[in-house]
């Protein structure tokens, strides 16, 4: 071996050896979900105080064809409650005193399509019957309330299920609400049917004057945050 070749080999042996870059392992599916995907926390729900002035809750009671009674529309007053609405949870709780019920107001009868009107003394008579012991029994049960038990989204709107208390008895009801929410204002509208017998009393009946057992509740809940 020549001296030149020996020197060259000596230089090569003293050069640093290049390290191979570590091969990154592809993340497993579990790691991708748990470590690489950042899940956003649900947005806090907004609390709305139900505004009676902008809300509207009324019941339509129809008389059967063979009855001589009028069809009635009864508006609730002093509607109070709260609505919690948002990704972290949705709840509705509302109530009103039965003493606030106002039957057959001229504007309400016109709004629901009733062509006739009732005189003030007849309106007062209807209210007396509503609060009678055999009906809502206003002296013993001063309010009507609703508390949601579940609220889920559907193609038709928000399906709201809950417990309604009338005449001291609770019955489950369900409605589909159309909801608009913007600029600190909540508006939810819907309707559902209930029956007197579901709440422990028979529909009004006296001789040829009697009402149907089923009535329709119409709701517009307006709240401000």
Secondary structure, DSSP 8 states (H G I E B T S, - for coil): --HHHHHHHHHHHHS-------------HHHIIIIIS--------EEEEE-TTT-EEEEEE---TT--S--EEEE--S-EEEEEESTT--EEEEEEEGGG-EE--HHHHHHTT------HHHHHHHHHHHTSTTTT-TTT--EEEEEEEEEEE-SSSEEEEEEEEETTEEEEEEEEEEEEEETTEEEEEEEEEEEGGGGT----EETTEE--SEEEEEEEEEEE-
